[in-house]
Amino acid sequence: MMSWLPLSFGAPALLAGLVALPVIWWLLRLTPPRPQTEVFPPLKILARLRKHEETPHQSPWWLTLLRMLMAAIVILALTNPVYNPRESAALEGGALALVIDNGWASAPDWDARIETANDLVGEARNADLPVYVSLTAEAENADVGPFTPTQAVERLNAAEPRPIPVDRPAAFERLTSALAQEASVNLAIIADDLAATDDEAAFSQLFSLDPARVIWASAGNSNPVGLINATNAASGFSVEAIRLGSAPRTVTLIASDTQGRPIAETQLSFGVGEERASASFDVPFELRNEFAQIAVEGANQAAAVRLQDENAQRRRVGLLSQTPNDAGQPLLSPLYYLREAMAPFADLIEPQNPDLNRAVPQLIERDPSIIIMADIGALPESAHAALSDWVEKGGMLVQFAGPRLAAADTDTDLLPVRLRRGERSLGGTLSWTEPQALAEFAPDSPFSSLAVSNEVTVTRQVLAEPTPDLSARSWARLADGTPLITGAKRGQGTLVLFHTTADARWSNLPISGTFVEMLQRLTQIARRSTGADASPASGTLAPYRLVSADGQLTAPGPDARPLAVGDGAVPVTRENPPGFYGTADGYVAHNLLDTSSRFARLNVPQAASSAERIQLGTERAMDLRPYLFAAALLLLALDTLIVLWLGGLRHRFARPVKTASILLLAGIAYGASGSEHSLAQAQPAHPVQEIDGATAIEAVTKTRLAYVRTGNAELDNTSRAGLYGLSRYLTAKTALEPGNPQEVDIATDELAFYPLLYWPIDPDADMPSDAAIARIDAYMKQGGSVLFDTRDQYSAGFDSNAVSPATQRLRDILANLSVPPLEPVPDDHVLTKAFYILRSFPGRYDGGPLWVEASVPQSQSSTRPVNTGDGVSPIMITANDFAGAWAMDESGQPLFPTVPADPMQRVYAYRVGINIVMYMLTGNYKSDQVHVPALLERLGQ
């Protein structure tokens, strides 16, 4: 191995081949290019014939230099050059211990880590050393070795980054225990540059092995960004993030729904030295509730993803009360306490009309998750029916007691329990007992995870009638066992009753933190506005969709275990990685980071300060051989083209290039001028659709066959398939390569671009307008030809007695055209010999004649080889259904059978089509053979 700065050569001895370049130069100079070959066209080549011949005696200097460069490149490629090679780490005796961080921070450069580890294992193989492999995010019982180099490579290739933090103390403890039997150790650490808990103690334990050699590999420029919080507030959706690094940085946050479809995006910027930053999504409430994950664009790591479950979604809550709203004394209004308690986590809506018959429908139209009614007694019948139907469909109705509810008829289906008439007073004169505090919440209560405040007391309440199911419906009780909050399912919805008021008249619950927590828990268990069930508040949830180390939602792996929710924060572990837990109907988000998380860069331990530093992977090392050989092949191709060009290839292409240039210029001139004069002559009374220059150029540079649009989809598809099949046959059998068939509307489209129009007659189609007939007449007068096909060979012949609908329609059309005298194609007509020799003109049907313009009588043209005029017939008529015979699909298979079913009939039909196209494009060229003797005589002079 030979290395010069960032370039090394695997076979440097081959560089001596560069010494031979002068000899190659001399040999190439003595090898002139091949003399050019000229095609001998009469007269033209003789006009520029020189008196003597000239042949180059050596190659041009620039061609020789090109070949020298090609030879030098090949020599350099054979030396196996490598750009930015990574030096090999020579290992000493003992064992190789690989310590690899495979937590979430290693995901972006994981392939480079494995490549570096494989290179080190290769060095261990060369030195015949055992290998130990310790991954810092694996299970506690993971085997660390010893492994043979082959086994170590297999283990490394099977390893993968985990979406969890690393656990260096546990991993290093397993490794040091396994290495206790080794006399000497080569320690290679592939770290992720991110500090973790107890790093100092972990590295101290690791370096207690007193390794003979230490190799430290890290990216060195890792600057991850993590999302630590997302809040769906009233003013917008805000996201908090942390990062590693101090330089100014801006990232893009993308919010997606449960299907992974992006909904919104925003920019998050870190200032100089800032470790934390926040950003907000300014989107409507409905879109914010659809956020399922927020991710940093392009981060490709689990910390850059923040999951949102239904508990984090902002609910819409409707408030309703019959208490007068006194702006001067807000503390007397129960809605004041509800607004203050729920505003931070819910969107509150209130009706504009105090009339319950109108207020209730107004709330329901806004599609809330919860409707809270504060001390409302009897409801009007229409409002009651609307609320009952809304609850049955999944809504949550929460009612607070008060004087009106206590005095109303309590036998209603909108309460979870039956109430006693009147109210219960506690702690006053003639009261039953002292004010009661809250009791501990039952385990099956929705409030079971909430802490009970001893300062909350109740002085007045409404009482429930004792029933067998009262205990099951009691969500909260007073210390004496009296139900304070009851709830029950009703259809798909829920009914909840606070047996005290929403203001501070009957208890101090509304001015306590417990009141806010209760209302927040109710919003969490309420269904969303979209109708999906809420996620459970407690219990164990099976893994549903988990976040991979690179930040993608994937199916749960075999190591994932159910997540216990409701007992406080659950740490992210190998068994409970970040992701969604639950089912598609309800799930809980388990995120990698929380608001207390922070990033710190891993400091290299003092014991590793003298370690050998290497770069991760060999992504910076580039094998230059493929690029050099590719460059040599390109130069060889260029040399070949130059030799062919000098050998006369340019003269062979001169005429086609010149012809194409003339056609292109003519098309541009035609498009620029708009062909006003020509179009005015062709259709003086009927203006055509304006044609832009690009369309005109495309039309004149590619010959296309066209067919008339009839409005019958089946017939138009047959015409298109027929002309498509004929175009393919023309490409295969002739020098003509027509473009795809073109459908034209004779009333609006420009017809001058098409030499032939195929017009199948549909008796059910509308009769063409006079303007369209006039345009067809002008088209035929200006040199175009129309092939009419009645397709009725077995219905009626084309003669004076034909009465088929298609023939009658054709007669109606021709009655308005200037049609010349017609005759069946005679035996000596050009159509019988334009390309193939034909005696008949079959299509899908056989037997019908092909009618053309009557030819010049033979007596007037006895010296011509064919009996016709010099022009092309502007009209042809057949009943044999040419398009049906030509029609084929994309695979080349015919679409319709011929009648009779003779395979050769289709072949003859294609030959008929080729003869017609050749006749249209070349005219009556056979007639010009009369001039051959005069031309030969002039050439002889």
TIKEMI-321934 format. One line per 5 residues: number of its first residue (from 1); their letters; for each residue x, y, z of C-alpha. Coordinates in steps of 0.5 Angstrom, whole numbers, always signed. Layout:
NUM = a = X,Y,Z; ...
***
This chain:
1 = mmswl = +0,+0,+0; +3,+7,-2; -1,+13,+0; +0,+20,-2; -4,+25,+3
6 = plsfg = -11,+23,+2; -9,+19,-4; -7,+11,-4; -5,+6,-9; -6,-1,-8
11 = apall = -1,-3,-13; +4,+3,-14; +9,-1,-18; +4,+0,-24; +5,+7,-24
16 = aglva = +12,+6,-28; +7,+5,-34; +7,+12,-34; +14,+12,-37; +11,+9,-43
21 = lpviw = +7,+15,-45; +12,+18,-50; +13,+11,-53; +5,+11,-54; +5,+18,-56
26 = wllrl = +10,+16,-62; +6,+10,-64; +0,+14,-64; +2,+20,-68; +5,+14,-74
31 = tpprp = -3,+12,-74; -7,+16,-78; -14,+16,-78; -18,+12,-83; -19,+15,-90
36 = qtevf = -26,+18,-91; -30,+14,-96; -35,+18,-100; -41,+15,-103; -41,+17,-111
41 = pplki = -47,+21,-113; -47,+23,-120; -45,+29,-122; -44,+32,-115; -38,+29,-113
46 = larlr = -35,+30,-120; -36,+37,-120; -31,+38,-114; -26,+32,-116; -19,+34,-115
51 = kheet = -13,+33,-119; -9,+29,-114; -11,+25,-108; -9,+27,-101; -8,+22,-95
56 = phqsp = -6,+24,-88; +1,+21,-86; +0,+22,-78; -6,+23,-73; -8,+30,-71
61 = wwltl = -4,+32,-65; -11,+33,-61; -13,+26,-63; -6,+24,-60; -7,+28,-54
66 = lrmlm = -14,+25,-53; -11,+18,-54; -5,+19,-49; -10,+21,-44; -14,+15,-44
71 = aaivi = -8,+11,-44; -6,+15,-37; -13,+14,-34; -13,+6,-35; -6,+6,-32
76 = laltn = -8,+10,-26; -14,+5,-25; -10,-1,-25; -6,+2,-19; -12,+1,-15
81 = pvynp = -13,+8,-13; -17,+10,-6; -18,+17,-4; -18,+19,+3; -16,+12,+5
86 = resaa = -17,+10,+13; -11,+7,+16; -11,+0,+19; -11,-1,+26; -6,-6,+28
91 = legga = -8,-10,+34; -3,-13,+39; -4,-19,+42; -9,-21,+47; -17,-20,+45
96 = lalvi = -21,-15,+41; -26,-12,+45; -32,-8,+41; -36,-3,+45; -41,+0,+41
101 = dngwa = -47,+5,+43; -53,+2,+39; -58,+7,+42; -63,+12,+39; -57,+17,+38
106 = sapdw = -53,+12,+33; -59,+11,+28; -57,+16,+23; -50,+13,+22; -51,+6,+24
111 = darie = -48,+3,+17; -42,+7,+18; -41,+4,+26; -42,-3,+23; -37,-2,+17
116 = tandl = -32,+1,+22; -33,-5,+27; -33,-10,+21; -26,-7,+19; -23,-8,+26
121 = vgear = -26,-15,+26; -22,-16,+20; -16,-14,+23; -17,-19,+29; -18,-24,+24
126 = nadlp = -11,-22,+21; -8,-23,+28; -12,-29,+30; -15,-26,+36; -22,-27,+39
131 = vyvsl = -27,-22,+39; -32,-19,+44; -38,-15,+42; -42,-11,+47; -48,-7,+45
136 = taeae = -50,-2,+50; -57,-2,+49; -58,-9,+49; -62,-14,+54; -58,-15,+61
141 = nadvg = -57,-22,+59; -54,-21,+52; -48,-25,+50; -42,-21,+49; -37,-27,+47
146 = pftpt = -32,-29,+46; -33,-30,+39; -29,-32,+33; -28,-27,+28; -33,-30,+23
151 = qaver = -38,-30,+29; -37,-23,+31; -39,-21,+24; -45,-25,+24; -47,-22,+30
156 = lnaae = -45,-15,+28; -49,-15,+21; -55,-18,+26; -55,-12,+30; -59,-6,+30
161 = prpip = -60,+1,+33; -65,+1,+39; -70,+7,+40; -68,+7,+47; -62,+11,+51
166 = vdrpa = -56,+7,+52; -54,+3,+59; -47,+4,+59; -46,+1,+66; -50,-5,+65
171 = aferl = -46,-7,+59; -39,-5,+61; -40,-9,+67; -42,-15,+63; -36,-14,+58
176 = tsala = -31,-13,+64; -34,-20,+67; -33,-23,+61; -26,-20,+59; -23,-22,+66
181 = qeasv = -20,-29,+63; -16,-25,+58; -9,-23,+59; -9,-17,+54; -14,-13,+51
186 = nlaii = -15,-9,+45; -21,-4,+47; -25,-1,+41; -30,+4,+43; -35,+6,+38
191 = addla = -39,+12,+42; -45,+16,+40; -42,+23,+42; -48,+23,+47; -47,+23,+55
196 = atdde = -51,+18,+59; -53,+17,+66; -47,+15,+70; -42,+15,+65; -36,+17,+69
201 = aafsq = -37,+10,+74; -38,+6,+67; -32,+8,+64; -28,+8,+70; -30,+0,+71
206 = lfsld = -28,-1,+63; -21,+2,+64; -20,-2,+70; -18,-8,+65; -12,-4,+63
211 = parvi = -12,-5,+56; -6,-5,+52; -9,-1,+46; -15,+4,+46; -18,+6,+39
216 = wasag = -24,+11,+40; -28,+12,+34; -34,+17,+34; -37,+22,+29; -35,+28,+32
221 = nsnpv = -40,+32,+29; -47,+29,+32; -52,+35,+33; -58,+31,+35; -65,+35,+36
226 = glina = -70,+32,+41; -77,+34,+42; -79,+34,+49; -86,+37,+49; -92,+39,+45
231 = tnaas = -98,+43,+48; -105,+44,+44; -106,+50,+47; -112,+55,+46; -108,+60,+42
236 = gfsve = -104,+54,+38; -100,+48,+38; -93,+49,+41; -87,+45,+41; -81,+45,+45
241 = airlg = -74,+42,+43; -67,+41,+45; -61,+40,+42; -53,+39,+42; -49,+44,+40
246 = saprt = -48,+52,+40; -48,+54,+33; -55,+58,+30; -59,+52,+27; -66,+52,+24
251 = vtlia = -70,+46,+23; -77,+44,+20; -82,+41,+24; -87,+37,+20; -94,+35,+23
256 = sdtqg = -97,+28,+21; -104,+25,+22; -105,+17,+24; -104,+15,+17; -97,+19,+16
261 = rpiae = -100,+24,+12; -97,+31,+13; -102,+36,+15; -98,+42,+17; -90,+45,+18
266 = tqlsf = -87,+50,+21; -80,+53,+23; -76,+52,+29; -70,+56,+30; -64,+56,+36
271 = gvgee = -60,+62,+37; -53,+62,+39; -51,+58,+45; -59,+56,+46; -60,+49,+48
276 = rasas = -68,+50,+48; -73,+53,+43; -80,+53,+42; -84,+53,+35; -92,+53,+34
281 = fdvpf = -97,+51,+29; -102,+56,+27; -107,+52,+24; -115,+51,+26; -117,+47,+32
286 = elrne = -120,+41,+27; -113,+40,+24; -109,+41,+31; -113,+35,+34; -111,+31,+28
291 = faqia = -104,+31,+30; -101,+24,+31; -94,+26,+31; -89,+31,+30; -82,+30,+27
296 = vegan = -76,+34,+25; -75,+33,+18; -69,+29,+16; -67,+28,+23; -68,+20,+22
301 = qaaav = -68,+19,+30; -73,+17,+35; -72,+23,+39; -74,+28,+34; -81,+25,+34
306 = rlqde = -86,+27,+39; -92,+22,+39; -99,+25,+40; -105,+21,+43; -112,+22,+44
311 = naqrr = -111,+25,+51; -107,+31,+48; -112,+33,+43; -116,+39,+45; -123,+38,+46
316 = rvgll = -129,+42,+44; -133,+43,+51; -140,+47,+50; -143,+50,+57; -150,+52,+58
321 = sqtpn = -153,+55,+64; -159,+58,+66; -156,+63,+72; -156,+70,+70; -149,+72,+67
326 = dagqp = -148,+78,+72; -141,+81,+69; -140,+86,+75; -140,+79,+80; -137,+74,+76
331 = llspl = -136,+70,+82; -143,+68,+83; -144,+65,+76; -142,+58,+75; -140,+58,+68
336 = yylre = -134,+63,+71; -131,+57,+75; -132,+52,+69; -129,+57,+64; -123,+58,+69
341 = amapf = -122,+51,+70; -122,+48,+63; -120,+54,+58; -112,+51,+59; -114,+45,+56
346 = adlie = -121,+45,+52; -124,+50,+47; -130,+53,+50; -137,+54,+46; -143,+58,+49
351 = pqnpd = -150,+59,+45; -151,+66,+43; -159,+65,+45; -161,+64,+52; -167,+60,+49
356 = lnrav = -166,+53,+51; -170,+50,+45; -165,+54,+40; -159,+54,+45; -158,+46,+45
361 = pqlie = -158,+45,+38; -153,+51,+37; -148,+47,+41; -150,+41,+38; -148,+44,+31
366 = rdpsi = -141,+45,+33; -140,+38,+35; -137,+38,+42; -134,+33,+46; -138,+35,+52
371 = iimad = -144,+39,+54; -144,+42,+61; -150,+44,+64; -150,+48,+70; -156,+48,+75
376 = igalp = -161,+47,+69; -168,+44,+71; -173,+42,+67; -171,+42,+59; -176,+43,+54
381 = esaha = -179,+37,+50; -175,+39,+43; -168,+41,+47; -169,+34,+51; -170,+30,+45
386 = alsdw = -164,+33,+42; -159,+32,+48; -162,+25,+48; -160,+23,+41; -153,+27,+42
391 = vekgg = -152,+23,+48; -154,+16,+45; -149,+18,+39; -143,+18,+43; -143,+25,+47
396 = mlvqf = -142,+26,+54; -147,+30,+58; -144,+33,+65; -149,+36,+69; -148,+40,+76
401 = agprl = -153,+40,+81; -157,+47,+84; -163,+50,+86; -167,+49,+80; -164,+41,+79
406 = aaadt = -166,+40,+86; -173,+43,+85; -174,+40,+78; -178,+33,+76; -172,+28,+77
411 = dtdll = -175,+22,+73; -171,+24,+67; -167,+19,+62; -161,+25,+62; -159,+23,+69
416 = pvrlr = -154,+17,+71; -158,+16,+77; -165,+18,+80; -165,+23,+85; -169,+25,+91
421 = rgers = -173,+31,+91; -170,+37,+95; -163,+38,+97; -159,+35,+103; -155,+41,+107
426 = lggtl = -149,+39,+112; -146,+43,+117; -152,+48,+119; -158,+49,+123; -162,+43,+123
431 = swtep = -157,+40,+118; -156,+33,+118; -148,+33,+120; -142,+37,+119; -139,+38,+112
436 = qalae = -136,+32,+109; -129,+31,+106; -128,+27,+100; -126,+20,+100; -121,+16,+97
441 = fapds = -123,+14,+89; -125,+7,+88; -120,+3,+84; -125,+3,+78; -127,+10,+78
446 = pfssl = -124,+14,+72; -121,+19,+78; -117,+13,+81; -111,+16,+79; -112,+23,+82
451 = avsne = -110,+25,+89; -115,+27,+94; -115,+34,+97; -117,+34,+105; -119,+41,+104
456 = vtvtr = -125,+40,+99; -131,+40,+103; -138,+39,+101; -144,+43,+105; -150,+42,+101
461 = qvlae = -152,+37,+95; -157,+33,+92; -158,+26,+94; -159,+19,+89; -164,+14,+91
466 = ptpdl = -161,+8,+93; -161,+3,+88; -158,-4,+87; -153,-1,+82; -152,+6,+85
471 = sarsw = -145,+3,+88; -143,+2,+81; -145,+8,+78; -141,+12,+84; -135,+15,+81
476 = arlad = -133,+20,+87; -136,+19,+94; -136,+23,+101; -133,+21,+107; -139,+18,+109
481 = gtpli = -140,+14,+103; -145,+19,+100; -144,+19,+92; -142,+26,+90; -141,+24,+83
486 = tgakr = -144,+19,+79; -144,+17,+72; -147,+12,+67; -147,+10,+60; -153,+11,+55
491 = gqgtl = -152,+8,+48; -145,+10,+46; -145,+16,+50; -144,+18,+58; -148,+21,+63
496 = vlfht = -144,+25,+69; -148,+28,+75; -144,+33,+80; -149,+32,+86; -146,+39,+88
501 = tadar = -146,+46,+84; -141,+49,+79; -140,+55,+84; -137,+56,+91; -144,+56,+94
506 = wsnlp = -145,+49,+96; -138,+47,+96; -131,+49,+96; -129,+44,+90; -130,+49,+84
511 = isgtf = -124,+53,+87; -119,+47,+88; -114,+44,+84; -118,+37,+84; -124,+40,+81
516 = vemlq = -119,+42,+75; -116,+35,+75; -123,+32,+75; -126,+36,+69; -119,+35,+65
521 = rltqi = -120,+27,+66; -127,+28,+64; -125,+31,+57; -120,+25,+56; -125,+20,+57
526 = arrst = -130,+23,+53; -130,+21,+45; -127,+26,+40; -131,+30,+36; -129,+25,+30
531 = gadas = -133,+20,+34; -127,+15,+36; -127,+12,+43; -122,+15,+48; -116,+12,+50
536 = pasgt = -116,+8,+57; -114,+12,+63; -111,+6,+67; -109,-1,+66; -104,-5,+61
541 = lapyr = -104,-3,+54; -101,-8,+49; -96,-5,+44; -100,-2,+38; -95,+2,+33
546 = lvsad = -88,+3,+36; -82,+8,+34; -76,+5,+31; -69,+8,+32; -69,+12,+26
551 = gqlta = -76,+15,+28; -81,+11,+23; -87,+8,+26; -87,+0,+25; -90,-6,+28
556 = pgpda = -88,-8,+35; -83,-13,+35; -82,-20,+39; -79,-16,+45; -84,-11,+46
561 = rplav = -89,-12,+52; -95,-9,+55; -95,-2,+58; -97,+0,+65; -101,+6,+65
566 = gdgav = -104,+10,+70; -99,+10,+75; -94,+15,+73; -89,+16,+68; -86,+10,+65
571 = pvtre = -79,+10,+63; -77,+8,+56; -74,+1,+56; -72,-5,+51; -79,-8,+53
576 = nppgf = -83,-1,+53; -80,+3,+47; -83,+9,+45; -89,+9,+41; -97,+8,+41
581 = ygtad = -100,+3,+46; -107,+0,+46; -111,-1,+39; -113,+3,+33; -120,+5,+37
586 = gyvah = -116,+8,+43; -108,+9,+45; -103,+12,+49; -97,+16,+47; -90,+13,+50
591 = nlldt = -85,+18,+48; -77,+18,+49; -76,+25,+52; -80,+29,+57; -79,+36,+59
596 = ssrfa = -74,+35,+64; -69,+32,+58; -63,+35,+56; -57,+33,+51; -50,+34,+53
601 = rlnvp = -44,+32,+49; -40,+26,+52; -33,+27,+54; -27,+23,+53; -25,+19,+59
606 = qaass = -18,+21,+62; -16,+14,+61; -18,+15,+54; -14,+21,+52; -8,+18,+49
611 = aeriq = -13,+13,+45; -12,+13,+37; -18,+17,+34; -21,+14,+28; -27,+16,+24
616 = lgter = -33,+12,+23; -34,+8,+17; -30,+8,+11; -35,+13,+8; -30,+18,+6
621 = amdlr = -25,+13,+3; -27,+13,-4; -25,+7,-9; -23,+11,-16; -22,+5,-20
626 = pylfa = -30,+5,-23; -30,+12,-24; -23,+12,-28; -25,+6,-32; -32,+10,-34
631 = aalll = -28,+16,-36; -23,+11,-40; -30,+8,-44; -32,+15,-45; -26,+17,-48
636 = laldt = -26,+11,-52; -33,+12,-55; -31,+20,-56; -25,+17,-60; -29,+12,-64
641 = livlw = -34,+18,-66; -28,+22,-68; -25,+17,-73; -32,+15,-76; -33,+23,-77
646 = lgglr = -26,+24,-80; -28,+17,-84; -34,+21,-88; -40,+20,-83; -41,+27,-83
651 = hrfar = -42,+27,-91; -47,+21,-90; -51,+25,-85; -51,+32,-88; -57,+31,-93
656 = pvkta = -62,+29,-88; -59,+34,-83; -60,+39,-88; -67,+37,-90; -69,+37,-83
661 = silll = -67,+44,-82; -71,+46,-88; -77,+43,-85; -76,+46,-78; -75,+53,-81
666 = agiay = -81,+52,-85; -85,+50,-80; -83,+56,-75; -85,+60,-81; -91,+57,-82
671 = gasgs = -93,+58,-75; -91,+65,-74; -95,+67,-80; -101,+63,-78; -102,+61,-85
676 = ehsla = -107,+67,-86; -107,+67,-93; -107,+59,-94; -113,+58,-89; -117,+64,-92
681 = qaqpa = -116,+60,-99; -118,+53,-96; -124,+56,-92; -125,+63,-94; -132,+63,-90
686 = hpvqe = -131,+59,-84; -125,+61,-80; -121,+55,-76; -118,+54,-69; -112,+58,-68
691 = idgat = -106,+54,-68; -100,+56,-64; -93,+55,-67; -91,+49,-63; -97,+45,-65
696 = aieav = -95,+47,-72; -88,+45,-72; -90,+38,-68; -95,+37,-74; -90,+38,-80
701 = tktrl = -84,+34,-77; -88,+28,-76; -93,+25,-81; -99,+22,-78; -105,+19,-80
706 = ayvrt = -112,+22,-78; -119,+20,-77; -126,+23,-76; -129,+24,-70; -136,+21,-70
711 = gnael = -138,+21,-63; -139,+14,-62; -134,+12,-57; -134,+5,-60; -133,+7,-67
716 = dntsr = -128,+12,-65; -124,+7,-61; -124,+2,-67; -121,+8,-72; -116,+9,-67
721 = aglyg = -114,+2,-66; -114,+1,-74; -110,+7,-76; -105,+5,-70; -104,-2,-73
726 = lsryl = -103,+1,-80; -98,+6,-77; -94,+0,-74; -94,-4,-80; -92,+2,-84
731 = takta = -86,+2,-79; -84,-5,-80; -85,-5,-88; -83,+2,-90; -78,+7,-89
736 = lepgn = -84,+11,-86; -85,+12,-79; -91,+15,-77; -93,+18,-71; -99,+16,-67
741 = pqevd = -106,+17,-70; -110,+23,-69; -117,+24,-68; -120,+31,-71; -126,+35,-71
746 = iatde = -128,+37,-78; -131,+43,-75; -126,+46,-71; -119,+42,-72; -114,+44,-77
751 = lafyp = -114,+39,-83; -108,+41,-87; -103,+37,-83; -106,+31,-85; -105,+28,-92
756 = llywp = -111,+23,-91; -117,+23,-87; -120,+16,-85; -128,+17,-84; -132,+11,-82
761 = idpda = -140,+13,-83; -144,+12,-77; -152,+13,-79; -153,+15,-72; -149,+20,-72
766 = dmpsd = -151,+28,-73; -151,+30,-80; -144,+35,-81; -146,+42,-81; -145,+46,-87
771 = aaiar = -139,+49,-84; -136,+43,-83; -138,+40,-90; -135,+47,-93; -128,+45,-89
776 = idaym = -128,+38,-92; -129,+41,-99; -124,+46,-98; -119,+41,-95; -120,+36,-101
781 = kqggs = -119,+42,-106; -112,+43,-103; -109,+36,-104; -112,+32,-98; -116,+26,-99
786 = vlfdt = -121,+23,-95; -123,+15,-95; -130,+14,-93; -132,+7,-90; -139,+5,-90
791 = rdqys = -137,-2,-87; -143,-5,-90; -141,-10,-95; -145,-15,-93; -151,-10,-92
796 = agfds = -151,-7,-99; -147,-6,-104; -145,+1,-106; -149,+2,-113; -155,+6,-115
801 = navsp = -160,+1,-111; -156,+1,-104; -161,+3,-99; -157,+1,-92; -157,+7,-87
806 = atqrl = -149,+8,-88; -150,+9,-95; -155,+13,-95; -152,+18,-90; -146,+18,-94
811 = rdila = -150,+20,-100; -153,+26,-96; -146,+28,-94; -143,+27,-101; -149,+31,-104
816 = nlsvp = -146,+38,-101; -139,+36,-103; -136,+38,-110; -135,+30,-112; -131,+28,-118
821 = plepv = -133,+23,-122; -132,+16,-119; -130,+9,-121; -128,+2,-118; -120,+2,-118
826 = pddhv = -118,+0,-125; -113,-6,-126; -107,-1,-128; -109,+4,-123; -103,+7,-119
831 = ltkaf = -106,+4,-112; -105,-3,-115; -98,-2,-115; -96,+4,-111; -92,-1,-106
836 = yilrs = -95,-8,-107; -98,-11,-113; -105,-12,-111; -111,-14,-115; -117,-13,-110
841 = fpgry = -118,-9,-104; -120,-13,-98; -121,-10,-91; -125,-14,-85; -130,-16,-91
846 = dggpl = -128,-18,-98; -131,-17,-104; -133,-9,-104; -129,-5,-109; -125,+1,-108
851 = wveas = -128,+7,-111; -123,+13,-113; -123,+19,-118; -124,+17,-125; -118,+16,-129
856 = vpqsq = -116,+20,-135; -118,+15,-141; -113,+11,-144; -114,+14,-151; -111,+20,-148
861 = sstrp = -105,+18,-145; -103,+12,-149; -95,+13,-147; -96,+13,-139; -95,+6,-135
866 = vntgd = -101,+7,-131; -108,+10,-133; -109,+16,-129; -108,+23,-128; -102,+26,-125
871 = gvspi = -106,+28,-118; -108,+24,-112; -116,+22,-112; -119,+27,-107; -124,+22,-105
876 = mitan = -124,+14,-104; -130,+10,-102; -130,+3,-99; -135,-2,-95; -130,-7,-93
881 = dfaga = -129,-4,-86; -121,-2,-87; -120,+0,-79; -123,-7,-77; -118,-11,-81
886 = wamde = -112,-6,-79; -114,-5,-71; -109,-8,-66; -108,-8,-59; -101,-5,-55
891 = sgqpl = -99,-13,-56; -100,-13,-63; -106,-18,-63; -112,-16,-68; -118,-14,-65
896 = fptvp = -123,-17,-70; -124,-23,-74; -124,-22,-81; -130,-24,-85; -129,-30,-88
901 = adpmq = -124,-32,-83; -118,-32,-88; -111,-30,-84; -108,-28,-91; -114,-23,-92
906 = rvyay = -111,-19,-86; -105,-19,-89; -108,-16,-96; -112,-11,-92; -105,-8,-89
911 = rvgin = -102,-8,-96; -108,-4,-98; -107,+1,-93; -99,+1,-94; -101,+2,-102
916 = ivmym = -106,+8,-100; -101,+11,-95; -96,+11,-101; -101,+14,-106; -103,+19,-101
921 = ltgny = -95,+21,-100; -92,+20,-106; -97,+22,-111; -98,+18,-118; -90,+18,-118
926 = ksdqv = -90,+12,-123; -93,+16,-129; -86,+20,-128; -83,+14,-131; -85,+17,-138
931 = hvpal = -79,+22,-137; -74,+16,-135; -71,+16,-143; -70,+24,-143; -66,+24,-136
936 = lerlg = -62,+18,-138; -60,+22,-145; -58,+28,-141; -54,+24,-136; -50,+21,-142
941 = q = -49,+28,-145
***
